[in-house]
Amino acid sequence: MIQHKSIHILNGTEMYKRFKETGFLESEEMIPFNEAMCWGETCENIFSDEFIEMRSKVHHVTRNQYTDITLKPLEPLFHERVDTIALWFYEDMFCQMNVLTILAWLDQREYKGSIELHLVDHQYKPVNKYSLEAKGYAALYEKVMIHRTMPEDIVLEPLKKGVELYLNYWEKDSELMVYIQKHPNVPIEKLVSLMLENYGEYGLGDTQYEEMIKECRRRRRTT
């Protein structure tokens, strides 16, 4: 009898812990994807040595730390035959760039199994579900994350919206940058809190907003 292996890839350790605590997908194999692909530089060959080098610098960790945090949980994907992959992510930009990266890697590996994308809200309630094939996502990833251009052919609406936000959010006229510029005297900690509250569709965290505020204010001082 042929054994069919399924793996559920979750949006990071927090979702993984929550699913474990609640017994959701209790008998299934779950692994977290601990990345923030919407932040910092990347390269074409996903999970290569060059990729590890670049991403560890983005996150200010050593290569070994990056391997422990991000790659080790993914080892079943690297070393085992997997027939079905289920992705569990939010709709925000942060998650959609992680989804794009995983789909692009599966495309690069010429993965032929089935893929289900489950989008959930922050109470983990299902929002939408898609059945996908690992085709065309490597080219999308390259256009978006390497060349920073908007493709014309993104079928998945949440991914399309995520890409639009991703390509724009560092621009000086983006709503995030404009918001920062309008509050030059608000303490960083307070401004971070306001941005977390007002811009949930980006999915960025406090560390990222803090870096954005510091960079925006540094630019302002030097112009």
N, C-alpha and C positions, 0 to 999 in steps of 0.2 A: 504494500500500500504506500502510495506517494504521500509524503508529508508536505503540507503547504505551510510556509512560514509567513506570518504577518508581523509587521512592526508598526507601532504608532509613534510618530515623531511629534513631540510637544514643544510649544513655545517656551522653552527655558525651564529652569529648575523650579520656579514658583508654581507653574502649572503642573509640573510633574509631582511636586509635593501634594498639591491640592487633590489631584486625581488619586494619588495613593491614599490620602487621608479619607476620602469619601468612598473609596472602593470602586470608583468609576473605571471601566475597562479592567476590572479586577484580575481576570485570568489572562489578560493580554500582555504582550511585551511592550513596554513603553520606554522611550529614550528622549532626553531633552536636547534641544538644539540651543546651545548657549553662545549666541552670537548677537551682533548688532550691525548687520551688513549695511544699514542705511548710514553708518557713521564711518568716515575715513576711507582710505584708498583700498583697492583690491586689485586682483590680477585675473587673467583669463582662465588659468588652469586651477580650478577650485580644489583646495586641500593639498596642493603641491607644496614643495619646500618654499618656493617663492611666496605662495599664499600665506603659509604659516609665518614666515618672516615678516611680511607686511602687516598681517592682522595682529600679531603679537605687539608690534610697535604701536599700532592704533590704540590698543587697549592698555599700553604701558605695562606689559607683563613679559616674562621671559618666554622663549620658545617652549621650554618644558612646562611652564605654567599653562600656556595656551593649549598645549597638547592634553594636559590633564583635564582642563576645564571644558574644552570644546570638542576635541577629537576622540578622547577615550569613550565617552558615552555613545559615540557613533560607530564604534568598532563592529557591532553586528552587521551594519550596512556594508562595511569594508570587507568583511571576511566570510560572510554567510550568504547563501542563496535565499533571497527574499522574494516571495511571489506577490505579496500585497503590502503596499505602504499607505498608511493613513496619516495625514498631516492635520494637526490641531492648532489653529492659530487665530488671532484676532484679526479684525478688518483693517487696523490702522497701518500707517506707512511703515513703521518699524517692522511689523510682522510680515507685511507683504514683500519687503525686500529680502527677508529671511526665506520666505516661501520661494521667491524667484531664484535665490541661490541654490536651494535644495533641488528644485526642479531642473535647474541648469546643470547641476552636478550629475543628476540621474540621466539627463540627456547626454552629457559627455561620456558617461559610462555605458550608454546605449541600453539602459534598463528597459526591459520589455514587459514587466509585470504591471499590475493594475495600481492606480494611484487614486486615492480619495482625499479631497481637500475639505475639511470640516472647519467652517468659520464659526466662532463662538463669541458671545459678548463677555464682558468682564465679570459676570456672574456665572460664566461657563455654560450659558444656555445656547443651544444651536441657533445660528442666524441663517446659514446657508450651507449647501453641500454640493460639491462638484466632482464628477468623475473625469479623470485626466489621463493623458498619455505623455510620456517624457519625450516630446517632439517639439522642436522649435524654441525651447527655453534657453538653450546655450547661446543661440544667436540673440535672443532678447536680452539676456544678461550682459552680453558683450556690448550691445548698443547702449544699454541704459547705464551700466555700472563701470564700464571701461571708457566708452566714448561720450557718455553723458548726453545722449540724444534721445528724443521721444520717438519710439516706434509707432507706426501707423496700425499695426496689426495685433494689438493686445485684446484678446477675446474676453478674458476674465475681467469683469467690471471692477471688482475690488483691487485687483492687481494694477489695472490701468490708473485708477485714482491714486494708489500708493506711489506709482512711478511718477505721476504728475507732481505730487507733493515732494517726492525725493529730489527730483531734478531742479526744484525751485527753492527749497527751504533755506539754502545758504545765500541766495541772491539778496542784494541789499534792499530790494523792494518787496521781498516776501513778507507775508503777514507776521511771521515770527520776528524778523529783523525790524520791521516798522514798529512793532509792539515794544521791542527792547529800546529802540531809539526814542519812543514817546515817553519812556519812564527812566530818564537818565539818573535821577536821584533816588530811585527806590533801591534799598539794600538788596544785594544779590539773592540772599536767602528768601526774602519776601517775593522778589520778582520770579524766582524759580517756582515758588508755590503757586503764584498766579498763572504762570504759563502751563503748569501741570493741570490746573483746574480748567483753563480756557481752551486748550489745544489738544484735547484727547485724541483727535484723529491722526495726529503724528505719532503717538505712542512713545515719544522720547522720554527719557528718565531725568532725574534731577542732575546727575553728573553731566549729561549732554547739554542741558539747558544752561548750567553754570558755565561750561566752556564757551557756549555761544555768546552769553552775556559778556564774559570777559573779553572775548575776541572782538565783539562789536564795539565795546567801549574802548578797547585799545586802538582799533581803526579810527574811531572818532577823535581820539587824542592826537593821532599822528597826521590828520588831514587838516 
